[in-house]
């Protein structure tokens, strides 16, 4: 009897997941205008630029450096700021806020604007412990990488919703 309970529970969970419409997110389908894209970004070696290129390639886009015959994804703004979020009663910083802002637009190979200039911004708050500075620096680095990846995914999803 106990041997049947586990598979029955698993089967029930799968039926409920299927019934509610849950499905794994797949890579967005890119329109033919975006099969070849050239990235124009101020810092092509930034974490955001690398993650954006990776996510575009995973979506079936060929990221090229050639000037002709490719759509242009312009990223005029890619900034990360670190701000003080709160100060403790001993006048020392307790929390920091990391804010990452990205602006982008997509131009066709002939220069026509396909996706107008848009701004995405995300932020994360983390606690700062002056007793463990190395851990705080690692958390800062992890959050910056996470924000870059999250924003790159958002840009690719937005490009995937493009309609003429």
PyMOL commands that place a pseudoatom at each C-alpha (Angstrom):
pseudoatom trace, name=CA, resn=UNK, resi=1, chain=A, elem=C, hetatm=0, pos=[0.000, 0.000, 0.000]
pseudoatom trace, name=CA, resn=UNK, resi=2, chain=A, elem=C, hetatm=0, pos=[2.822, 2.441, 0.892]
pseudoatom trace, name=CA, resn=UNK, resi=3, chain=A, elem=C, hetatm=0, pos=[4.488, 1.701, -2.464]
pseudoatom trace, name=CA, resn=UNK, resi=4, chain=A, elem=C, hetatm=0, pos=[1.426, 3.043, -4.293]
pseudoatom trace, name=CA, resn=UNK, resi=5, chain=A, elem=C, hetatm=0, pos=[1.095, 6.316, -2.354]
pseudoatom trace, name=CA, resn=UNK, resi=6, chain=A, elem=C, hetatm=0, pos=[4.238, 8.014, -3.699]
pseudoatom trace, name=CA, resn=UNK, resi=7, chain=A, elem=C, hetatm=0, pos=[3.505, 7.389, -7.429]
pseudoatom trace, name=CA, resn=UNK, resi=8, chain=A, elem=C, hetatm=0, pos=[-0.159, 8.310, -6.877]
pseudoatom trace, name=CA, resn=UNK, resi=9, chain=A, elem=C, hetatm=0, pos=[0.825, 11.626, -5.245]
pseudoatom trace, name=CA, resn=UNK, resi=10, chain=A, elem=C, hetatm=0, pos=[3.244, 12.354, -8.073]
pseudoatom trace, name=CA, resn=UNK, resi=11, chain=A, elem=C, hetatm=0, pos=[0.619, 11.577, -10.687]
pseudoatom trace, name=CA, resn=UNK, resi=12, chain=A, elem=C, hetatm=0, pos=[-1.927, 13.784, -8.903]
pseudoatom trace, name=CA, resn=UNK, resi=13, chain=A, elem=C, hetatm=0, pos=[0.553, 16.684, -8.778]
pseudoatom trace, name=CA, resn=UNK, resi=14, chain=A, elem=C, hetatm=0, pos=[1.296, 16.319, -12.489]
pseudoatom trace, name=CA, resn=UNK, resi=15, chain=A, elem=C, hetatm=0, pos=[-2.418, 16.287, -13.343]
pseudoatom trace, name=CA, resn=UNK, resi=16, chain=A, elem=C, hetatm=0, pos=[-2.965, 19.470, -11.317]
pseudoatom trace, name=CA, resn=UNK, resi=17, chain=A, elem=C, hetatm=0, pos=[0.008, 21.212, -12.960]
pseudoatom trace, name=CA, resn=UNK, resi=18, chain=A, elem=C, hetatm=0, pos=[-1.220, 20.261, -16.410]
pseudoatom trace, name=CA, resn=UNK, resi=19, chain=A, elem=C, hetatm=0, pos=[-4.790, 21.260, -15.564]
pseudoatom trace, name=CA, resn=UNK, resi=20, chain=A, elem=C, hetatm=0, pos=[-3.840, 24.758, -14.396]
pseudoatom trace, name=CA, resn=UNK, resi=21, chain=A, elem=C, hetatm=0, pos=[-2.015, 25.479, -17.662]
pseudoatom trace, name=CA, resn=UNK, resi=22, chain=A, elem=C, hetatm=0, pos=[1.510, 25.390, -16.270]
pseudoatom trace, name=CA, resn=UNK, resi=23, chain=A, elem=C, hetatm=0, pos=[4.259, 24.864, -18.823]
pseudoatom trace, name=CA, resn=UNK, resi=24, chain=A, elem=C, hetatm=0, pos=[7.989, 25.516, -18.846]
pseudoatom trace, name=CA, resn=UNK, resi=25, chain=A, elem=C, hetatm=0, pos=[9.059, 28.764, -20.429]
pseudoatom trace, name=CA, resn=UNK, resi=26, chain=A, elem=C, hetatm=0, pos=[10.694, 28.260, -23.782]
pseudoatom trace, name=CA, resn=UNK, resi=27, chain=A, elem=C, hetatm=0, pos=[12.960, 30.570, -25.730]
pseudoatom trace, name=CA, resn=UNK, resi=28, chain=A, elem=C, hetatm=0, pos=[10.972, 33.274, -27.542]
pseudoatom trace, name=CA, resn=UNK, resi=29, chain=A, elem=C, hetatm=0, pos=[10.488, 32.925, -31.287]
pseudoatom trace, name=CA, resn=UNK, resi=30, chain=A, elem=C, hetatm=0, pos=[12.208, 35.787, -33.052]
pseudoatom trace, name=CA, resn=UNK, resi=31, chain=A, elem=C, hetatm=0, pos=[10.689, 37.241, -36.251]
pseudoatom trace, name=CA, resn=UNK, resi=32, chain=A, elem=C, hetatm=0, pos=[12.643, 37.008, -39.521]
pseudoatom trace, name=CA, resn=UNK, resi=33, chain=A, elem=C, hetatm=0, pos=[13.733, 40.668, -39.247]
pseudoatom trace, name=CA, resn=UNK, resi=34, chain=A, elem=C, hetatm=0, pos=[15.759, 39.716, -36.186]
pseudoatom trace, name=CA, resn=UNK, resi=35, chain=A, elem=C, hetatm=0, pos=[17.548, 36.612, -37.390]
pseudoatom trace, name=CA, resn=UNK, resi=36, chain=A, elem=C, hetatm=0, pos=[20.756, 38.646, -37.723]
pseudoatom trace, name=CA, resn=UNK, resi=37, chain=A, elem=C, hetatm=0, pos=[21.421, 41.310, -35.096]
pseudoatom trace, name=CA, resn=UNK, resi=38, chain=A, elem=C, hetatm=0, pos=[24.389, 43.543, -34.491]
pseudoatom trace, name=CA, resn=UNK, resi=39, chain=A, elem=C, hetatm=0, pos=[24.808, 44.808, -30.924]
pseudoatom trace, name=CA, resn=UNK, resi=40, chain=A, elem=C, hetatm=0, pos=[25.796, 48.423, -30.385]
pseudoatom trace, name=CA, resn=UNK, resi=41, chain=A, elem=C, hetatm=0, pos=[26.593, 48.751, -26.714]
pseudoatom trace, name=CA, resn=UNK, resi=42, chain=A, elem=C, hetatm=0, pos=[29.027, 51.048, -24.943]
pseudoatom trace, name=CA, resn=UNK, resi=43, chain=A, elem=C, hetatm=0, pos=[30.814, 48.275, -23.023]
pseudoatom trace, name=CA, resn=UNK, resi=44, chain=A, elem=C, hetatm=0, pos=[30.635, 45.043, -25.057]
pseudoatom trace, name=CA, resn=UNK, resi=45, chain=A, elem=C, hetatm=0, pos=[32.484, 43.148, -22.297]
pseudoatom trace, name=CA, resn=UNK, resi=46, chain=A, elem=C, hetatm=0, pos=[30.061, 44.014, -19.499]
pseudoatom trace, name=CA, resn=UNK, resi=47, chain=A, elem=C, hetatm=0, pos=[28.145, 41.236, -17.789]
pseudoatom trace, name=CA, resn=UNK, resi=48, chain=A, elem=C, hetatm=0, pos=[24.889, 42.524, -19.297]
pseudoatom trace, name=CA, resn=UNK, resi=49, chain=A, elem=C, hetatm=0, pos=[26.293, 42.558, -22.854]
pseudoatom trace, name=CA, resn=UNK, resi=50, chain=A, elem=C, hetatm=0, pos=[27.621, 39.012, -22.523]
pseudoatom trace, name=CA, resn=UNK, resi=51, chain=A, elem=C, hetatm=0, pos=[24.345, 37.711, -21.054]
pseudoatom trace, name=CA, resn=UNK, resi=52, chain=A, elem=C, hetatm=0, pos=[22.315, 39.532, -23.728]
pseudoatom trace, name=CA, resn=UNK, resi=53, chain=A, elem=C, hetatm=0, pos=[24.380, 37.999, -26.516]
pseudoatom trace, name=CA, resn=UNK, resi=54, chain=A, elem=C, hetatm=0, pos=[24.039, 34.537, -24.957]
pseudoatom trace, name=CA, resn=UNK, resi=55, chain=A, elem=C, hetatm=0, pos=[20.252, 34.818, -24.588]
pseudoatom trace, name=CA, resn=UNK, resi=56, chain=A, elem=C, hetatm=0, pos=[19.874, 36.129, -28.140]
pseudoatom trace, name=CA, resn=UNK, resi=57, chain=A, elem=C, hetatm=0, pos=[21.870, 33.201, -29.499]
pseudoatom trace, name=CA, resn=UNK, resi=58, chain=A, elem=C, hetatm=0, pos=[19.789, 30.763, -27.435]
pseudoatom trace, name=CA, resn=UNK, resi=59, chain=A, elem=C, hetatm=0, pos=[16.712, 32.267, -29.097]
pseudoatom trace, name=CA, resn=UNK, resi=60, chain=A, elem=C, hetatm=0, pos=[18.062, 31.466, -32.545]
pseudoatom trace, name=CA, resn=UNK, resi=61, chain=A, elem=C, hetatm=0, pos=[19.447, 34.904, -33.370]
pseudoatom trace, name=CA, resn=UNK, resi=62, chain=A, elem=C, hetatm=0, pos=[22.771, 35.177, -35.143]
pseudoatom trace, name=CA, resn=UNK, resi=63, chain=A, elem=C, hetatm=0, pos=[24.736, 37.990, -33.442]
pseudoatom trace, name=CA, resn=UNK, resi=64, chain=A, elem=C, hetatm=0, pos=[27.046, 39.489, -36.072]
pseudoatom trace, name=CA, resn=UNK, resi=65, chain=A, elem=C, hetatm=0, pos=[29.591, 42.280, -36.392]
pseudoatom trace, name=CA, resn=UNK, resi=66, chain=A, elem=C, hetatm=0, pos=[28.915, 43.061, -40.081]
pseudoatom trace, name=CA, resn=UNK, resi=67, chain=A, elem=C, hetatm=0, pos=[27.360, 46.413, -40.866]
pseudoatom trace, name=CA, resn=UNK, resi=68, chain=A, elem=C, hetatm=0, pos=[25.118, 45.356, -43.755]
pseudoatom trace, name=CA, resn=UNK, resi=69, chain=A, elem=C, hetatm=0, pos=[21.994, 43.236, -43.714]
pseudoatom trace, name=CA, resn=UNK, resi=70, chain=A, elem=C, hetatm=0, pos=[21.546, 43.016, -39.965]
pseudoatom trace, name=CA, resn=UNK, resi=71, chain=A, elem=C, hetatm=0, pos=[19.135, 44.627, -37.568]
pseudoatom trace, name=CA, resn=UNK, resi=72, chain=A, elem=C, hetatm=0, pos=[20.809, 46.837, -34.967]
pseudoatom trace, name=CA, resn=UNK, resi=73, chain=A, elem=C, hetatm=0, pos=[20.118, 46.508, -31.254]
pseudoatom trace, name=CA, resn=UNK, resi=74, chain=A, elem=C, hetatm=0, pos=[21.263, 49.768, -29.685]
pseudoatom trace, name=CA, resn=UNK, resi=75, chain=A, elem=C, hetatm=0, pos=[21.866, 49.890, -25.941]
pseudoatom trace, name=CA, resn=UNK, resi=76, chain=A, elem=C, hetatm=0, pos=[22.690, 53.546, -25.210]
pseudoatom trace, name=CA, resn=UNK, resi=77, chain=A, elem=C, hetatm=0, pos=[22.358, 53.134, -21.433]
pseudoatom trace, name=CA, resn=UNK, resi=78, chain=A, elem=C, hetatm=0, pos=[23.638, 50.276, -19.282]
pseudoatom trace, name=CA, resn=UNK, resi=79, chain=A, elem=C, hetatm=0, pos=[24.376, 51.513, -15.771]
pseudoatom trace, name=CA, resn=UNK, resi=80, chain=A, elem=C, hetatm=0, pos=[24.594, 49.990, -12.329]
pseudoatom trace, name=CA, resn=UNK, resi=81, chain=A, elem=C, hetatm=0, pos=[24.402, 52.133, -9.199]
pseudoatom trace, name=CA, resn=UNK, resi=82, chain=A, elem=C, hetatm=0, pos=[24.963, 51.264, -5.571]
pseudoatom trace, name=CA, resn=UNK, resi=83, chain=A, elem=C, hetatm=0, pos=[23.039, 53.392, -3.083]
pseudoatom trace, name=CA, resn=UNK, resi=84, chain=A, elem=C, hetatm=0, pos=[22.703, 53.406, 0.679]
pseudoatom trace, name=CA, resn=UNK, resi=85, chain=A, elem=C, hetatm=0, pos=[19.302, 52.007, 1.604]
pseudoatom trace, name=CA, resn=UNK, resi=86, chain=A, elem=C, hetatm=0, pos=[19.377, 52.297, 5.396]
pseudoatom trace, name=CA, resn=UNK, resi=87, chain=A, elem=C, hetatm=0, pos=[21.663, 53.406, 8.201]
pseudoatom trace, name=CA, resn=UNK, resi=88, chain=A, elem=C, hetatm=0, pos=[21.761, 51.780, 11.628]
pseudoatom trace, name=CA, resn=UNK, resi=89, chain=A, elem=C, hetatm=0, pos=[21.577, 53.452, 15.028]
pseudoatom trace, name=CA, resn=UNK, resi=90, chain=A, elem=C, hetatm=0, pos=[25.399, 53.515, 15.203]
pseudoatom trace, name=CA, resn=UNK, resi=91, chain=A, elem=C, hetatm=0, pos=[25.515, 55.705, 12.050]
pseudoatom trace, name=CA, resn=UNK, resi=92, chain=A, elem=C, hetatm=0, pos=[26.837, 52.861, 9.905]
pseudoatom trace, name=CA, resn=UNK, resi=93, chain=A, elem=C, hetatm=0, pos=[25.383, 51.482, 6.712]
pseudoatom trace, name=CA, resn=UNK, resi=94, chain=A, elem=C, hetatm=0, pos=[23.057, 48.513, 7.203]
pseudoatom trace, name=CA, resn=UNK, resi=95, chain=A, elem=C, hetatm=0, pos=[21.663, 47.961, 3.720]
pseudoatom trace, name=CA, resn=UNK, resi=96, chain=A, elem=C, hetatm=0, pos=[22.651, 48.811, 0.184]
pseudoatom trace, name=CA, resn=UNK, resi=97, chain=A, elem=C, hetatm=0, pos=[20.477, 49.049, -2.907]
pseudoatom trace, name=CA, resn=UNK, resi=98, chain=A, elem=C, hetatm=0, pos=[21.883, 47.974, -6.268]
pseudoatom trace, name=CA, resn=UNK, resi=99, chain=A, elem=C, hetatm=0, pos=[19.988, 49.473, -9.200]
pseudoatom trace, name=CA, resn=UNK, resi=100, chain=A, elem=C, hetatm=0, pos=[20.633, 48.379, -12.809]
pseudoatom trace, name=CA, resn=UNK, resi=101, chain=A, elem=C, hetatm=0, pos=[19.113, 50.405, -15.641]
pseudoatom trace, name=CA, resn=UNK, resi=102, chain=A, elem=C, hetatm=0, pos=[19.106, 49.509, -19.341]
pseudoatom trace, name=CA, resn=UNK, resi=103, chain=A, elem=C, hetatm=0, pos=[17.744, 51.394, -22.344]
pseudoatom trace, name=CA, resn=UNK, resi=104, chain=A, elem=C, hetatm=0, pos=[17.482, 49.770, -25.745]
pseudoatom trace, name=CA, resn=UNK, resi=105, chain=A, elem=C, hetatm=0, pos=[15.888, 50.069, -29.153]
pseudoatom trace, name=CA, resn=UNK, resi=106, chain=A, elem=C, hetatm=0, pos=[15.880, 47.928, -32.273]
pseudoatom trace, name=CA, resn=UNK, resi=107, chain=A, elem=C, hetatm=0, pos=[16.478, 49.279, -35.758]
pseudoatom trace, name=CA, resn=UNK, resi=108, chain=A, elem=C, hetatm=0, pos=[15.922, 47.409, -39.020]
pseudoatom trace, name=CA, resn=UNK, resi=109, chain=A, elem=C, hetatm=0, pos=[18.829, 46.993, -41.418]
pseudoatom trace, name=CA, resn=UNK, resi=110, chain=A, elem=C, hetatm=0, pos=[17.520, 50.003, -43.400]
pseudoatom trace, name=CA, resn=UNK, resi=111, chain=A, elem=C, hetatm=0, pos=[17.439, 52.197, -40.255]
pseudoatom trace, name=CA, resn=UNK, resi=112, chain=A, elem=C, hetatm=0, pos=[13.674, 52.038, -39.595]
pseudoatom trace, name=CA, resn=UNK, resi=113, chain=A, elem=C, hetatm=0, pos=[12.778, 51.791, -35.916]
pseudoatom trace, name=CA, resn=UNK, resi=114, chain=A, elem=C, hetatm=0, pos=[11.239, 48.389, -35.122]
pseudoatom trace, name=CA, resn=UNK, resi=115, chain=A, elem=C, hetatm=0, pos=[11.140, 48.645, -31.322]
pseudoatom trace, name=CA, resn=UNK, resi=116, chain=A, elem=C, hetatm=0, pos=[11.170, 52.183, -29.880]
pseudoatom trace, name=CA, resn=UNK, resi=117, chain=A, elem=C, hetatm=0, pos=[13.510, 53.240, -27.086]
pseudoatom trace, name=CA, resn=UNK, resi=118, chain=A, elem=C, hetatm=0, pos=[12.534, 51.478, -23.873]
pseudoatom trace, name=CA, resn=UNK, resi=119, chain=A, elem=C, hetatm=0, pos=[13.905, 51.483, -20.353]
pseudoatom trace, name=CA, resn=UNK, resi=120, chain=A, elem=C, hetatm=0, pos=[14.067, 48.510, -17.993]
pseudoatom trace, name=CA, resn=UNK, resi=121, chain=A, elem=C, hetatm=0, pos=[15.232, 48.833, -14.424]
pseudoatom trace, name=CA, resn=UNK, resi=122, chain=A, elem=C, hetatm=0, pos=[15.597, 46.371, -11.598]
pseudoatom trace, name=CA, resn=UNK, resi=123, chain=A, elem=C, hetatm=0, pos=[17.004, 46.667, -8.120]
pseudoatom trace, name=CA, resn=UNK, resi=124, chain=A, elem=C, hetatm=0, pos=[17.991, 44.472, -5.197]
pseudoatom trace, name=CA, resn=UNK, resi=125, chain=A, elem=C, hetatm=0, pos=[18.597, 45.267, -1.535]
pseudoatom trace, name=CA, resn=UNK, resi=126, chain=A, elem=C, hetatm=0, pos=[21.165, 43.457, 0.560]
pseudoatom trace, name=CA, resn=UNK, resi=127, chain=A, elem=C, hetatm=0, pos=[22.339, 43.740, 4.142]
pseudoatom trace, name=CA, resn=UNK, resi=128, chain=A, elem=C, hetatm=0, pos=[25.856, 44.868, 4.885]
pseudoatom trace, name=CA, resn=UNK, resi=129, chain=A, elem=C, hetatm=0, pos=[27.747, 43.350, 7.784]
pseudoatom trace, name=CA, resn=UNK, resi=130, chain=A, elem=C, hetatm=0, pos=[31.017, 45.131, 8.469]
pseudoatom trace, name=CA, resn=UNK, resi=131, chain=A, elem=C, hetatm=0, pos=[32.238, 42.061, 10.345]
pseudoatom trace, name=CA, resn=UNK, resi=132, chain=A, elem=C, hetatm=0, pos=[32.087, 39.983, 7.159]
pseudoatom trace, name=CA, resn=UNK, resi=133, chain=A, elem=C, hetatm=0, pos=[33.188, 42.290, 4.355]
pseudoatom trace, name=CA, resn=UNK, resi=134, chain=A, elem=C, hetatm=0, pos=[34.270, 39.499, 1.984]
pseudoatom trace, name=CA, resn=UNK, resi=135, chain=A, elem=C, hetatm=0, pos=[30.807, 37.923, 2.095]
pseudoatom trace, name=CA, resn=UNK, resi=136, chain=A, elem=C, hetatm=0, pos=[29.203, 41.316, 1.459]
pseudoatom trace, name=CA, resn=UNK, resi=137, chain=A, elem=C, hetatm=0, pos=[31.423, 41.856, -1.588]
pseudoatom trace, name=CA, resn=UNK, resi=138, chain=A, elem=C, hetatm=0, pos=[30.545, 38.401, -2.928]
pseudoatom trace, name=CA, resn=UNK, resi=139, chain=A, elem=C, hetatm=0, pos=[26.845, 39.118, -2.416]
pseudoatom trace, name=CA, resn=UNK, resi=140, chain=A, elem=C, hetatm=0, pos=[27.249, 42.430, -4.232]
pseudoatom trace, name=CA, resn=UNK, resi=141, chain=A, elem=C, hetatm=0, pos=[28.926, 40.670, -7.173]
pseudoatom trace, name=CA, resn=UNK, resi=142, chain=A, elem=C, hetatm=0, pos=[26.285, 37.924, -7.226]
pseudoatom trace, name=CA, resn=UNK, resi=143, chain=A, elem=C, hetatm=0, pos=[23.431, 40.450, -7.237]
pseudoatom trace, name=CA, resn=UNK, resi=144, chain=A, elem=C, hetatm=0, pos=[25.024, 42.488, -10.043]
pseudoatom trace, name=CA, resn=UNK, resi=145, chain=A, elem=C, hetatm=0, pos=[25.345, 39.329, -12.161]
pseudoatom trace, name=CA, resn=UNK, resi=146, chain=A, elem=C, hetatm=0, pos=[21.773, 38.321, -11.328]
pseudoatom trace, name=CA, resn=UNK, resi=147, chain=A, elem=C, hetatm=0, pos=[20.438, 41.750, -12.314]
pseudoatom trace, name=CA, resn=UNK, resi=148, chain=A, elem=C, hetatm=0, pos=[22.372, 41.678, -15.601]
pseudoatom trace, name=CA, resn=UNK, resi=149, chain=A, elem=C, hetatm=0, pos=[21.001, 38.224, -16.437]
pseudoatom trace, name=CA, resn=UNK, resi=150, chain=A, elem=C, hetatm=0, pos=[17.452, 39.173, -15.479]
pseudoatom trace, name=CA, resn=UNK, resi=151, chain=A, elem=C, hetatm=0, pos=[17.512, 42.354, -17.577]
pseudoatom trace, name=CA, resn=UNK, resi=152, chain=A, elem=C, hetatm=0, pos=[19.022, 40.526, -20.554]
pseudoatom trace, name=CA, resn=UNK, resi=153, chain=A, elem=C, hetatm=0, pos=[16.172, 37.995, -20.372]
pseudoatom trace, name=CA, resn=UNK, resi=154, chain=A, elem=C, hetatm=0, pos=[13.641, 40.834, -20.205]
pseudoatom trace, name=CA, resn=UNK, resi=155, chain=A, elem=C, hetatm=0, pos=[15.108, 42.506, -23.298]
pseudoatom trace, name=CA, resn=UNK, resi=156, chain=A, elem=C, hetatm=0, pos=[15.051, 39.245, -25.282]
pseudoatom trace, name=CA, resn=UNK, resi=157, chain=A, elem=C, hetatm=0, pos=[11.453, 38.535, -24.210]
pseudoatom trace, name=CA, resn=UNK, resi=158, chain=A, elem=C, hetatm=0, pos=[10.469, 42.060, -25.288]
pseudoatom trace, name=CA, resn=UNK, resi=159, chain=A, elem=C, hetatm=0, pos=[12.154, 41.586, -28.653]
pseudoatom trace, name=CA, resn=UNK, resi=160, chain=A, elem=C, hetatm=0, pos=[10.259, 38.295, -29.001]
pseudoatom trace, name=CA, resn=UNK, resi=161, chain=A, elem=C, hetatm=0, pos=[6.933, 40.149, -28.751]
pseudoatom trace, name=CA, resn=UNK, resi=162, chain=A, elem=C, hetatm=0, pos=[7.788, 42.412, -31.694]
pseudoatom trace, name=CA, resn=UNK, resi=163, chain=A, elem=C, hetatm=0, pos=[5.015, 42.720, -34.296]
pseudoatom trace, name=CA, resn=UNK, resi=164, chain=A, elem=C, hetatm=0, pos=[5.057, 44.709, -37.500]
for i in range(1, 164): cmd.bond("trace and resi %d" % i, "trace and resi %d" % (i + 1))
show_as sticks, trace
zoom trace
